Amino acid sequence: MTFPLLTAAEAASLIDNGQNVGFSGFTPAGAPKAIPLALAERAIAAHNAGQEFQIGVLTGASTGPSLDGALSKAMAMKFRTPYQTNSDLRDRINAGKTRFFDLHLSVMPQVTRYGFLGPVDVAVVEAADITTGGGIVLTSGVGAAPTFCNMADRVIVELNRHHPATILGLHDIYEPADPPHRKQIPIYKPSDRIGSPIITIDPAKIMGVVETDLEDEARGFSEVSPLTETLGYNVAEFLAAQFADGMIPKPFLPIQSGVGDIANSVLGALGTHPGIPPFEMYTEVIQDSVVDLIEQERVTFASSCSFTVTPAVLKRVYDNLKWFRSRVLLRPQEISNSPEVIRRLGIISINTAIEVDIFGNVNSTHVMGRKLMNGIGGSGDFTRNAYLSIFTCPSVAKGGKISTIVPLVSHVDHSEHSVQIIATEFGVADLRGKSPFERANEIIDRCAHPEYRELLRSYLTIVEGGHTPHTLSAAFRMHEQFQKTGDMHACSWDTNG
């Protein structure tokens, strides 16, 4: 069967106002670009003509400026889920102009299949190749594309020639059955292949193909700074000591890492530390540092959902595909982030916090408890099920005017019951087996910035009794002080202060 060749504008015309559209990709990797841009232009034209045009946007995770950015600027989203990193979209969400609901990334495909998010009217998927029988070879990211393609009434393919058709074999596409028929996911080591290299759907659903040649819109990382270098070293030193003490079994356990500058630095430190042997990864994203470590054979295998790498690094992968194909698998997010598999494999999870309180609760999504930053992403999937769960953050923000260690986080994403290790540039706090009062002293002594330690210690002195030493009248005093003066330093626990 041959499929009609469409322009991006013709493809966009097949999507109606009010419909829900599932887009492929996971981060900018694998996300469509030409059709979302054409949808944005269509929305702008409709709005200028006094007509309504908005769609529900379902994705795997964040996308790139051609999707989240363009549709936000065009006011073309009626809702968005499950995760985003775009500044224009973030502004609209925080202004109450775009309805957004956050989700653990592992559950996005299944709640779509359950019908909790409404119908998937159209799936728009980026592909490196397509067969006449409806076989779709994905590009650099998988996300929830298999579910969107299977659930959608209609599918439109962006055939992106920037990604070689020889990428075939890099993906492992597997969808579990839904309850009550679900069985175990048969992954017992990161390299286990359990599915198909392609998505196969009824070719009659494919409405057309838009040919493009566009690189992924992945952002580069900042140079390693003294702070991120020290933070990474602290985590690597801690894990090396745990390994030497037998607390991490030989030959080592698979690593999961979030994405970003700190995560990049931590992975670099793990890869160069003499006390940490070569290791595997079972994670959401492969970023630049991971490709470096695979090439250096410090990472022996990486199972992921996407190549979230800069264009130059992705070219290195594509130029040496045969070598990488035996060392990398890209999976759907409900498999890469599966709690079942994470628990079975014994993952060491390393994620980034916005703020941490002295009892080990972590806020990873909201600034001052109110303004969404990005979303929970997959950090909860891994933290709640990891062999060892680690959160990293600098000890201060805004030039030292904010302490990221506070009496009580302003928004809770990961509770003290799941968080085991906190690391900043000053040290590592091991919270395992400690009471709330012991955790508080551990975090203050090892992780808080010296300028805030006495303030945090004095908070504990105003509490009378209780298992968790909190006082509700003062728990958010540091946040209130920042909102009033722009600096937490002058905070006082005096009720008249």
C-alpha positions in Angstrom: 0.0 0.0 0.0 1.3 3.4 -0.9 0.5 6.5 1.3 -0.4 10.0 0.0 2.5 12.5 0.2 1.3 15.6 1.9 2.6 19.0 2.7 2.7 19.9 6.4 -0.2 22.3 5.8 -2.2 19.6 4.1 -1.5 17.3 7.1 -2.5 20.0 9.6 -5.8 20.4 7.7 -6.7 16.8 8.6 -6.8 17.8 12.4 -10.0 19.5 13.6 -10.6 22.0 16.3 -11.2 20.3 19.7 -9.5 17.0 18.7 -6.9 15.2 20.9 -3.6 14.6 19.2 -0.9 12.2 20.4 2.6 13.2 19.3 5.6 10.9 19.2 8.9 11.6 20.9 10.3 11.8 24.4 12.0 15.1 25.0 12.7 16.8 21.6 14.1 13.4 20.5 11.7 11.9 18.0 9.1 14.7 18.3 7.4 15.9 15.1 8.3 19.4 13.9 6.8 20.3 10.5 3.2 19.4 11.3 3.0 21.1 14.7 4.4 24.3 13.1 1.7 24.1 10.4 -0.9 23.5 13.1 0.3 26.6 14.9 0.0 28.6 11.6 -3.5 27.2 11.1 -4.5 28.2 14.7 -3.2 31.8 14.2 -5.1 32.1 11.0 -8.3 30.8 12.6 -8.0 33.1 15.6 -7.4 36.1 13.3 -10.6 35.2 11.5 -12.5 35.0 14.8 -12.7 31.2 14.8 -11.8 28.8 17.5 -8.9 26.4 17.1 -7.4 24.4 19.9 -6.4 20.8 20.3 -5.6 18.5 23.2 -1.9 17.7 23.2 -0.7 14.3 24.5 3.0 13.6 24.4 5.5 11.2 25.9 7.3 13.9 27.8 8.7 17.3 26.9 9.1 18.2 23.2 10.9 21.0 21.3 10.1 24.6 20.3 8.5 23.5 17.0 5.8 21.7 19.0 5.3 23.0 22.6 6.7 26.4 21.8 4.9 27.0 18.5 1.5 25.7 19.7 1.8 27.7 22.9 2.6 31.0 21.1 -0.4 30.3 18.8 -2.7 29.6 21.8 -3.5 26.3 20.1 -3.6 24.0 23.2 -6.8 23.3 25.1 -4.8 21.1 27.4 -1.4 19.5 27.7 0.0 16.5 29.5 2.2 14.9 30.9 5.5 17.0 31.1 7.1 20.0 29.5 10.2 22.2 29.6 9.2 25.0 27.2 9.3 28.6 28.6 6.3 29.8 26.6 4.2 26.8 27.6 5.3 27.2 31.2 4.2 30.9 31.2 0.8 30.0 29.9 0.4 27.2 32.4 1.3 29.4 35.3 -1.0 32.2 34.1 -3.9 29.7 34.0 -4.2 30.0 30.2 -3.3 26.4 29.3 -4.8 23.5 31.3 -2.0 21.2 32.3 -2.0 18.0 34.4 1.1 16.3 35.6 1.6 12.6 35.4 4.2 10.0 36.2 5.6 9.2 32.8 5.3 5.4 33.2 1.5 5.7 33.5 0.9 8.0 30.5 0.5 5.2 27.9 -1.7 3.1 30.2 -4.1 5.9 31.2 -4.4 6.7 27.5 -5.4 3.1 26.8 -7.8 3.1 29.8 -9.6 6.1 28.2 -8.9 8.4 31.2 -7.7 11.2 29.0 -10.4 10.9 26.3 -10.0 9.6 22.8 -6.9 9.9 20.7 -8.3 11.3 17.5 -5.1 11.6 15.6 -1.5 10.4 16.1 1.4 12.4 14.6 4.5 10.3 14.6 8.1 11.0 13.4 9.6 8.0 11.5 12.9 7.1 9.9 11.1 4.7 7.6 7.7 3.3 6.8 6.7 0.0 5.2 3.8 -0.5 2.8 2.3 -2.9 5.4 2.1 -0.2 8.1 5.4 -0.7 9.8 6.8 2.4 11.4 10.5 2.7 12.2 10.8 5.4 14.9 13.7 7.9 15.1 15.6 9.0 18.2 12.8 8.7 20.8 10.0 6.4 21.5 7.8 7.9 24.3 4.2 6.8 24.1 4.2 6.6 20.3 3.2 2.9 20.1 0.1 3.5 22.3 -0.9 6.7 20.4 -0.6 4.9 17.0 -2.6 2.0 18.2 -5.3 4.1 19.9 -5.7 6.8 17.3 -8.4 6.7 14.6 -6.0 8.3 12.1 -2.2 8.5 11.9 0.0 11.0 10.1 3.7 10.2 9.6 6.5 12.8 9.4 9.1 10.8 7.5 12.3 12.6 8.6 15.2 11.8 6.3 17.6 13.3 8.8 17.4 10.0 10.6 18.7 7.0 8.6 16.4 4.1 7.8 19.3 1.9 9.0 18.3 2.9 12.6 16.1 -0.2 12.3 16.9 -2.5 15.2 17.7 0.1 17.7 14.1 0.1 19.1 12.4 -2.5 21.2 8.6 -1.9 21.0 6.5 -3.7 23.5 3.1 -2.9 25.0 1.8 -4.8 28.0 -1.7 -6.1 28.1 -4.1 -4.1 30.3 -5.6 -5.4 33.5 -6.9 -8.0 34.3 -4.9 -9.7 31.6 -1.5 -8.1 32.3 1.5 -10.4 32.7 5.0 -9.7 33.9 7.3 -7.7 31.7 10.1 -10.2 31.0 13.1 -8.0 31.4 15.8 -9.4 33.7 18.7 -7.4 32.6 18.9 -4.0 30.7 19.9 -5.7 27.4 16.9 -8.1 27.2 15.0 -7.5 24.0 11.3 -8.4 24.4 9.4 -6.7 21.5 9.6 -5.6 17.9 11.9 -3.2 16.2 8.9 -1.4 14.6 5.4 -0.2 15.4 2.9 -2.1 13.2 -0.5 -0.7 12.7 -3.4 -1.1 10.2 -2.1 0.7 7.1 -5.6 2.0 6.4 -5.3 4.3 9.4 -2.3 6.1 7.9 -3.7 9.3 6.2 -0.5 10.4 4.7 3.2 11.1 4.9 5.0 14.4 5.2 8.6 14.2 4.2 11.1 16.3 6.1 14.8 16.6 6.8 15.0 18.3 10.3 17.4 17.6 13.1 16.3 17.1 16.7 15.9 20.3 18.7 17.8 19.1 21.7 19.5 21.7 23.8 23.2 21.6 24.7 24.5 21.4 28.2 26.5 24.0 30.1 30.2 23.5 30.8 30.9 21.6 34.0 31.2 24.2 36.7 33.1 23.9 40.0 29.8 23.4 41.8 28.4 20.7 39.5 31.9 19.0 39.4 32.0 18.9 43.2 28.4 17.7 43.4 29.1 14.9 40.9 32.3 13.9 42.8 30.3 13.7 46.1 27.8 11.3 44.5 30.5 9.2 42.9 32.5 9.0 46.1 29.5 7.9 48.0 28.6 5.2 45.6 32.2 4.0 45.4 32.3 3.7 49.2 29.0 1.8 49.2 30.3 -0.6 46.6 33.6 -1.1 48.5 31.5 -1.8 51.7 29.4 -4.4 49.9 26.2 -2.3 50.2 26.0 -2.3 46.3 26.4 -5.8 45.0 29.0 -6.8 42.4 29.4 -6.3 39.5 27.4 -3.1 40.2 23.8 -2.1 39.7 22.2 -0.3 36.7 22.0 3.5 36.9 19.1 5.8 36.1 19.8 9.5 35.7 17.6 12.5 35.0 18.5 15.0 32.3 20.3 18.3 32.8 23.6 20.0 33.7 23.8 18.4 37.2 22.9 14.9 35.9 25.5 15.3 33.1 28.2 16.1 35.7 27.2 13.3 38.0 27.3 10.7 35.2 30.7 12.1 34.1 32.0 11.7 37.6 30.7 8.1 37.9 32.3 7.2 34.6 35.7 8.4 35.6 35.8 7.3 39.3 38.3 4.5 39.8 36.2 2.9 42.5 33.2 2.4 40.3 33.5 -0.4 37.7 31.9 -0.3 34.2 28.1 -0.3 34.7 24.9 -0.6 32.8 22.1 1.9 32.6 18.3 1.4 32.7 17.0 4.9 32.3 14.7 7.4 30.5 17.2 9.4 28.5 20.6 8.9 27.0 22.4 12.3 27.1 25.7 13.4 25.8 27.8 12.1 28.7 26.3 8.6 28.4 27.3 8.4 24.7 30.8 9.4 25.8 30.8 6.7 28.4 29.5 4.1 26.0 32.3 4.9 23.6 34.8 4.6 26.4 33.2 1.3 27.4 32.5 2.6 30.9 28.8 2.1 30.2 28.5 -1.4 28.9 24.8 -1.2 27.9 22.1 1.5 28.0 18.4 0.9 27.9 16.5 4.1 27.4 13.5 5.8 25.9 15.4 8.4 23.8 18.7 9.8 22.6 18.4 13.2 24.2 21.6 14.4 22.8 23.0 17.3 20.8 23.0 17.0 17.0 26.7 16.5 16.9 26.6 13.6 19.3 23.6 12.0 17.5 25.7 12.1 14.3 28.4 10.2 16.1 25.8 7.5 17.0 24.4 7.4 13.4 27.9 7.2 11.9 28.6 4.1 14.0 25.2 2.5 14.2 26.4 -1.1 14.0 28.5 -0.6 17.1 25.9 1.2 19.1 23.1 -1.2 18.1 24.7 -3.9 20.3 25.0 -1.5 23.2 21.7 0.5 23.2 18.0 -0.2 23.2 15.2 2.5 22.9 11.9 1.4 24.6 8.4 2.9 25.2 8.3 4.9 28.4 6.0 2.5 30.2 8.8 -0.1 29.9 11.8 2.2 30.4 10.0 3.6 33.5 8.2 0.5 34.6 8.1 0.2 38.4 8.1 -3.6 38.1 11.3 -3.6 36.1 13.0 -0.9 38.2 12.4 -2.9 41.3 13.5 -6.2 39.8 16.8 -4.8 38.3 17.7 -2.9 41.5 18.2 0.5 39.9 20.3 3.2 41.5 18.2 6.4 40.7 19.8 9.8 40.6 17.5 12.8 40.1 17.4 16.6 40.6 15.4 18.5 43.2 14.3 22.1 43.4 14.2 22.0 47.2 14.5 19.4 49.9 13.3 19.7 53.5 15.2 18.7 56.6 13.2 15.4 56.9 13.8 14.2 53.3 10.7 15.3 51.4 11.6 16.5 47.9 10.0 19.2 45.7 11.0 18.7 42.1 8.2 20.5 40.3 7.1 23.9 41.8 9.0 27.1 42.6 7.7 28.5 45.9 5.0 25.8 45.9 3.0 27.6 43.3 4.7 28.0 39.9 5.2 24.9 37.9 8.7 24.4 36.5 8.6 21.3 34.3 6.7 18.5 36.0 7.5 15.3 37.8 8.6 13.4 34.7 9.9 10.0 35.5 11.6 10.8 38.8 8.8 9.4 40.8 8.7 6.1 38.8 12.3 5.5 39.7 12.5 7.0 43.2 9.6 5.0 44.6 11.1 1.7 43.3 14.8 2.1 43.3 17.4 0.0 45.1 18.9 3.3 46.1 17.2 6.6 45.5 19.4 9.8 45.3 18.4 13.4 44.9 20.9 16.1 44.0 20.7 19.9 44.1 22.9 22.9 44.8 22.6 24.1 48.4 21.5 27.6 47.4 19.8 29.3 44.5 19.4 33.0 43.4 23.0 33.8 44.3 22.6 32.5 47.8 19.3 34.3 48.6 17.4 31.0 48.6 18.4 27.9 50.6 17.3 24.8 48.8 17.3 23.1 52.2 14.2 24.3 54.1 12.1 23.2 57.1 9.2 22.0 54.9 9.1 21.8 51.2 6.5 24.1 49.6 5.3 21.3 47.3 5.8 17.5 47.8 6.6 15.3 44.9 8.7 12.6 46.6 8.0 11.9 50.3 10.5 11.0 53.0 9.4 7.4 52.7 10.9 7.1 49.2 14.0 9.4 49.4 17.1 7.8 50.8 20.1 10.0 49.8 20.5 13.8 49.5 23.6 15.3 47.9 24.7 18.9 47.5 28.1 20.4 46.8 28.8 20.2 50.5 28.2 16.6 51.0 25.9 13.6 51.1 23.2 12.8 53.7 22.3 9.1 54.1 18.7 9.0 55.5 18.3 5.3 55.6 17.2 3.9 59.0 17.1 7.4 60.7 14.3 9.0 62.6 13.0 12.4 61.5 15.1 14.2 64.1 18.2 12.3 63.0 17.4 12.9 59.3 17.1 16.6 60.0 20.6 16.9 61.6 22.1 14.7 58.9 20.8 17.0 56.1 21.6 20.2 57.9 25.2 19.1 58.8 26.1 17.5 55.5 24.0 19.3 52.8 22.9 22.8 53.9 25.0 25.8 52.9 27.0 27.0 55.9 25.2 30.4 55.8 21.9 28.7 56.6 22.9 25.9 59.0 22.4 27.8 62.2 19.0 29.1 61.0 17.9 25.5 60.2 19.3 24.1 63.5 17.4 26.8 65.4 14.2 25.7 63.8 14.4 22.4 65.6 14.7 24.2 69.0 11.3 25.8 68.7 9.4 22.6 68.3 7.8 20.9 71.3 7.4 17.2 71.1 6.0 15.1 68.3 7.6 12.4 66.2 8.4 14.8 63.4 9.7 18.1 64.9 7.6 20.6 62.9 5.7 23.7 63.9 3.1 24.8 61.5 3.3 28.5 62.3 7.0 28.6 61.2 7.4 25.8 58.7 7.2 28.1 55.7 8.8 31.2 57.3 11.9 31.0 55.1 9.7 31.0 52.0 7.6 33.9 53.3 10.8 35.8 54.1 12.0 35.4 50.5 8.6 36.5 49.1 8.7 39.6 51.3 12.3 40.7 50.9 13.9 38.6 48.2 16.3 36.9 50.6 15.9 34.1 53.1 18.9 35.1 55.3 16.9 37.4 57.5 14.3 34.8 58.5 13.4 34.6 62.2 11.4 32.0 64.0 10.1 34.7 66.4 6.3 34.8 65.9 6.7 38.6 65.9 9.5 38.5 63.3 
